[in-house]
Every structure is written in structure tokens, then in C-alpha cells.
């Protein structure tokens, strides 16, 4: 009975830990400036939250669950080592390339259908990334225009520095949205690159040109997103 209760407590802890990490990773930050969000900023938060829900999300929950389990089972003397081993095991079981491909093999009988599904996943993600980039560019342009107007009014003595600080806080909040999306994009770049390697090794006779085009587009979108993030940082730094 004691053993059953112990594992029940462990299971409950794993569920709570995984839920907390997933929640933090997907819920966008609210503006801390007290300034009303523009329609584009509101759209940015909705799109970023949706974009961050990717096929790699299971890795986060799996790694956390494994780390907690490893630490608990290792005992007081070896909890750090147990957490590291458990986190690695959880990560491998929670969302890496092997699990992703295994899900395709389970759902589709032949390799062509499996590949089509992978391409469809990446195509959908790229479409979401393109829409996100357009919104990001709109938000950056809004900040540039607003900040230029505030700076002019401040120099004329028409507004206080507090007004400019609110705009700076809004910019910082939007950068958090971009940084979260960049982290997701970087993880998925590795996932699809690794998926291509494994699939090519297992199926050397399959044409991967369509997947290659999507991967190339994925890299381009990542670079564009990073450029927009840098642009927004320079706007904040110029104030």
C-alpha cells in the first residue's frame, strides 16, 4: 500500500510539472505597459501561441516528467544525476525524431503516405510562419511610427518620459512573442532536418525533393523571423 501511494504521488507530480511547463511555453505574455494592444499585437499573440504548438511540444512535457521521475526514484543522494538521466529518457520518449516517425508509421502503411504526411505537417507550419512574419512586420512598423511620434512630442515638451517608457515596455513584450516563436522554429528546424536524414537512410529510393523544398522554405522563414526580431530590438535601442 505504501508503494502504491508513493507512485500515486509521483504520477500526480509528473502531471502537474508537465502541465506547468506546457502552459508557460504556449500562453503568450500580456503587455506589461498598461497600454492597449493594437489589433496587430493581439493577432501576434494568437498566432504565436498557435505556432508554438508544434510536433516538438511533447518533448518538453516528456523531458520534465522524466526528470521528476528520475530525481524521485534516485533518492536523496543522487537526485541531480537521476533528474539528468530521467530528463534525457523523457525527452527521447516524448518528442524526438524517432517518436515523430513512429507516429507516421503507425498511421500510414506505406512510406510514400508517411512522407506525404511529414511534408503536409511542414507545409502547414511554414504557412503559419509566413502569416506570423507578416504580422510581426506590421507590429514593428507600428512601433517605429508610434515611437517616432512620441519622441517628437517629447522633444516639444508635449508628453512626459513615462509615455515613451510605456511604448518601450510594449516593444519588450512583443519581442518576447518573437523570441518564443524563434525558439520553436529552431527546435523544428532540427526535427525536420533529422527526420529527413532518418527517412532517407531507411528509404533511399524515395524522392525527397518536395520535403527539401519545404525545409529550405523553413530555413528562410526562420532567418526572416530572426531579422524582424533584430529590427524590433534596434527600434527599442534607438529610443
C-alpha positions in Angstrom: 0.0 0.0 0.0 2.9 2.3 0.9 4.5 1.7 -2.6 1.2 2.4 -4.3 0.8 5.7 -2.5 4.3 6.7 -3.4 3.8 6.0 -7.1 0.5 7.8 -7.0 2.2 10.9 -5.6 4.9 10.6 -8.3 2.3 10.3 -11.0 0.5 13.4 -9.7 3.7 15.4 -9.6 4.6 14.4 -13.1 1.2 15.6 -14.5 1.4 18.9 -12.7 5.0 19.5 -13.8 4.3 18.8 -17.4 1.2 20.9 -17.4 3.1 23.9 -15.9 5.9 23.7 -18.5 3.4 23.3 -21.4 1.4 26.2 -20.1 4.4 28.5 -19.8 5.5 27.6 -23.3 2.3 28.2 -25.1 0.5 31.1 -23.2 1.7 34.4 -24.7 2.8 37.2 -22.4 0.4 40.1 -21.7 1.7 43.6 -22.3 3.2 44.9 -19.0 2.9 48.6 -20.1 -0.7 49.1 -19.4 -1.0 50.3 -23.0 -3.9 48.9 -25.1 -2.7 46.3 -27.6 -3.3 47.2 -31.3 -5.2 44.6 -33.5 -1.9 43.5 -34.9 -0.4 43.0 -31.5 -3.5 40.9 -30.4 -3.1 38.9 -33.6 0.6 38.4 -32.9 -0.2 36.8 -29.6 -2.9 34.5 -31.0 -0.6 33.4 -33.9 2.5 33.0 -31.7 0.5 30.8 -29.3 -0.8 28.6 -32.2 2.7 28.4 -33.9 4.3 27.3 -30.6 2.0 24.2 -30.5 4.2 22.0 -32.7 5.2 18.4 -33.0 8.1 19.0 -30.7 5.9 20.1 -27.8 5.7 16.6 -26.5 9.5 16.7 -25.9 9.1 19.4 -23.3 6.5 17.5 -21.2 8.3 14.3 -21.7 11.6 15.7 -20.5 10.1 17.3 -17.4 8.2 14.2 -16.5 11.4 12.1 -16.9 13.5 14.5 -14.9 11.0 14.5 -12.0 10.6 10.7 -12.0 14.4 10.2 -12.2 15.0 12.6 -9.3 12.4 10.9 -7.1 13.5 7.4 -7.8 17.2 8.1 -7.4 16.8 9.1 -3.8 18.3 12.0 -1.8 21.9 11.1 -2.6 21.7 11.1 -6.4 18.8 13.4 -7.3 20.7 15.6 -9.7 22.1 12.6 -11.6 18.6 10.9 -11.6 17.0 14.1 -12.9 19.5 14.3 -15.8 19.1 10.7 -16.8 15.3 10.9 -16.4 15.1 14.1 -18.4 17.1 12.5 -21.2 14.9 9.4 -21.2 11.8 11.5 -21.1 13.0 13.7 -23.9 13.8 10.7 -26.1 10.4 9.2 -25.4 8.5 12.5 -25.6 9.1 14.1 -28.9 12.2 13.4 -30.9 12.5 12.3 -34.4 12.0 8.6 -33.6 8.7 9.2 -32.0 7.6 11.5 -34.8 8.4 9.0 -37.5 6.9 6.2 -35.4 3.6 8.1 -35.3 3.6 8.3 -39.1 4.4 4.6 -39.5 1.6 3.7 -37.1 -0.9 5.8 -39.0 0.2 5.1 -42.6 1.0 1.7 -44.1 3.5 2.7 -46.8 6.5 5.0 -46.9 5.0 7.3 -49.6 2.0 8.1 -47.4 4.3 8.6 -44.4 6.4 11.1 -46.4 3.4 12.9 -47.7 2.2 13.4 -44.1 5.6 14.8 -43.0 5.6 17.2 -45.9 2.0 18.2 -45.1 3.0 18.9 -41.5 5.9 21.1 -42.5 3.9 22.9 -45.2 1.2 23.8 -42.7 3.9 25.0 -40.2 5.5 27.1 -43.0 2.1 28.7 -43.8 1.7 29.6 -40.2 5.2 31.0 -40.0 4.6 33.1 -43.1 1.4 34.6 -41.6 3.3 35.2 -38.3 6.1 37.0 -40.1 3.6 39.3 -41.9 2.0 40.2 -38.5 5.5 40.7 -36.9 6.4 43.2 -39.7 3.2 45.1 -39.2 3.8 45.3 -35.4 7.4 46.5 -36.0 6.2 49.2 -38.4 3.6 50.3 -35.8 6.2 50.6 -33.1 8.5 52.6 -35.4 5.7 55.1 -36.2 4.5 55.4 -32.7 7.9 55.8 -31.2 8.9 58.5 -33.8 5.7 60.4 -32.9 6.3 60.1 -29.2 9.9 61.2 -29.5 8.9 64.3 -31.4 6.2 65.2 -28.9 8.7 64.6 -26.0 11.2 66.9 -27.6 8.5 69.6 -27.8 7.6 69.1 -24.2 4.1 67.8 -25.0 4.4 64.5 -23.2 6.3 63.0 -20.3 9.0 60.4 -20.5 6.5 58.0 -18.9 4.6 57.9 -22.2 7.8 56.8 -24.0 8.6 54.2 -21.3 5.1 52.6 -21.8 5.9 52.2 -25.5 9.2 50.7 -24.7 7.6 48.2 -22.4 5.1 47.3 -25.2 8.0 46.7 -27.5 9.7 44.4 -25.0 6.5 42.4 -24.6 6.3 41.9 -28.3 9.9 40.8 -28.5 9.1 38.0 -26.1 6.5 36.8 -28.5 9.1 36.7 -31.3 11.7 35.0 -29.1 9.3 32.3 -28.2 8.5 31.7 -31.9 12.2 31.7 -32.8 12.8 29.0 -30.1 10.0 26.9 -31.6 11.3 27.4 -35.1 14.9 26.4 -34.1 13.7 23.2 -32.5 11.6 22.3 -35.5 14.4 23.1 -37.9 16.4 20.3 -36.2 13.4 18.0 -36.0 12.7 18.1 -39.8 16.4 18.0 -40.7 16.8 14.9 -38.6 13.6 13.4 -39.9 14.9 13.8 -43.5 18.1 12.1 -42.6 16.5 9.1 -41.0 13.8 8.8 -43.7 16.5 9.0 -46.4 18.6 6.3 -44.7 15.6 4.0 -44.3 14.1 4.7 -47.8 17.0 5.5 -50.2 14.7 5.1 -53.2 12.1 7.7 -52.2 12.1 11.2 -53.8 12.6 13.8 -51.1 12.6 16.8 -53.3 9.3 18.1 -52.0 10.4 17.8 -48.4 13.7 19.5 -49.3 11.7 22.5 -50.7 9.7 22.8 -47.6 12.9 22.5 -45.4 14.5 25.3 -47.5 11.5 27.5 -47.0 11.5 26.7 -43.3 15.1 27.9 -43.0 14.3 31.1 -45.0 11.3 31.9 -42.7 13.5 31.3 -39.6 16.1 33.8 -41.0 13.3 36.3 -41.7 11.9 36.0 -38.3 15.3 36.5 -36.7 15.8 39.6 -38.8 12.5 41.0 -37.7 13.4 40.4 -34.1 16.7 42.2 -34.6 14.8 45.1 -36.3 12.5 45.4 -33.3 15.4 45.3 -30.9 17.1 48.2 -32.9 13.8 50.2 -32.6 13.9 49.9 -28.8 17.6 50.6 -28.7 17.2 53.8 -30.7 14.7 55.3 -28.3 
